[in-house]
């Protein structure tokens, strides 16, 4: 029986999930996961997060991460297009602290805490840049 959550899965993830289910039903107990299944699971990354892959395939995230090539392990979020933006704060009176939340069209929220910024114009600049980055 297909659950409601499984029907929302992308077809490539559903196919790998079926491979894991078939293997789990036909294997002897305490058998290691074959390399071919690990490769299938890793092939879903970085289009899908390691957390999502782990949940769908019933794997431990840390073990899945160990099967990533070393270059992918190092890249992490940068490989998925997430970047750090730095803004220089000017010194002076009236230094403020701001918490900015920017939501993209997909519903993802980016939260940024700014400390040491003077004036609302600088905060508006940060919000504009964040909107461009998440668009």
C-alpha positions in Angstrom: 0.0 0.0 0.0 1.4 3.4 -1.0 1.2 6.0 1.8 0.2 9.7 1.1 3.9 10.8 1.6 5.2 8.3 -0.9 3.0 9.7 -3.7 4.7 13.1 -3.3 8.2 11.7 -3.7 10.0 12.4 -7.0 10.1 9.3 -9.3 13.9 8.9 -9.0 13.7 8.8 -5.2 10.7 6.4 -5.3 12.7 4.1 -7.6 15.7 3.9 -5.2 13.2 3.4 -2.3 11.7 0.4 -4.1 15.2 -1.0 -4.6 15.9 -0.8 -0.9 12.5 -2.3 0.0 13.1 -5.2 -2.4 16.6 -5.9 -1.0 15.3 -5.6 2.6 12.6 -8.2 2.0 14.9 -10.7 0.3 18.1 -10.5 2.3 19.3 -12.7 5.1 19.3 -10.9 8.5 22.3 -8.7 9.4 23.5 -8.5 5.8 25.4 -5.3 4.8 23.8 -3.0 2.3 25.4 -3.7 -1.1 27.5 -1.0 -2.8 25.1 -0.8 -5.6 22.4 0.4 -3.2 24.7 2.9 -1.6 25.6 4.3 -5.0 21.9 4.5 -5.9 21.2 6.4 -2.6 24.2 8.8 -3.1 23.1 9.5 -6.7 20.1 11.4 -5.3 22.5 13.9 -3.6 22.7 17.0 -4.0 19.3 17.2 -5.7 17.9 16.0 -2.4 19.3 16.6 1.1 21.0 13.9 3.0 18.4 14.2 5.7 15.5 13.6 3.2 17.3 10.7 1.5 18.0 9.1 4.9 14.4 9.5 6.0 12.9 8.0 2.8 15.4 5.1 2.6 15.5 4.5 6.4 19.2 5.0 6.6 21.4 6.8 9.2 22.4 10.2 7.9 25.9 9.9 9.3 26.5 6.6 7.6 25.1 7.9 4.3 27.4 10.9 4.6 30.4 8.5 4.9 29.5 7.0 1.5 29.8 10.4 -0.2 33.0 11.1 -2.2 35.4 13.2 -0.1 34.9 16.2 -2.4 31.1 16.1 -1.7 31.6 15.8 2.0 33.7 18.9 2.1 31.4 20.9 -0.2 28.3 20.4 1.9 25.9 23.4 1.6 28.1 25.2 -0.9 27.5 22.4 -3.4 23.8 23.1 -3.1 24.2 26.8 -3.9 24.0 28.2 -0.4 26.5 31.0 0.2 27.7 33.3 2.9 27.3 37.1 2.4 29.4 39.5 4.4 28.5 43.2 4.9 30.9 45.6 6.6 29.3 47.6 9.4 30.3 51.2 9.9 31.3 52.3 13.4 29.3 55.0 15.2 26.5 55.8 17.5 23.1 54.2 17.1 24.5 50.7 16.4 21.5 48.3 16.1 20.8 44.6 16.1 18.3 43.2 13.6 16.8 39.8 12.8 15.8 39.5 9.1 13.7 36.7 7.7 13.4 36.3 4.0 11.1 33.7 2.5 11.6 32.5 -1.1 8.8 31.4 -3.4 9.2 27.8 -2.4 8.5 28.6 1.3 12.1 28.3 2.5 13.0 30.9 5.1 16.4 32.5 5.5 17.1 34.1 8.9 19.9 36.5 9.4 20.9 38.2 12.6 22.7 41.5 12.0 24.7 43.2 14.7 26.5 46.5 14.5 24.6 48.0 11.6 23.7 51.7 11.7 20.6 53.0 10.0 17.7 51.3 8.3 19.2 51.9 4.8 21.9 49.3 5.4 19.3 46.8 6.6 17.2 47.4 3.5 20.4 46.8 1.4 20.9 43.4 3.1 17.2 42.5 2.6 17.4 43.4 -1.1 20.6 41.3 -1.6 19.0 38.3 0.2 15.9 38.5 -2.0 18.2 38.5 -5.1 20.1 35.5 -3.7 16.9 33.5 -2.9 15.1 34.3 -6.2 
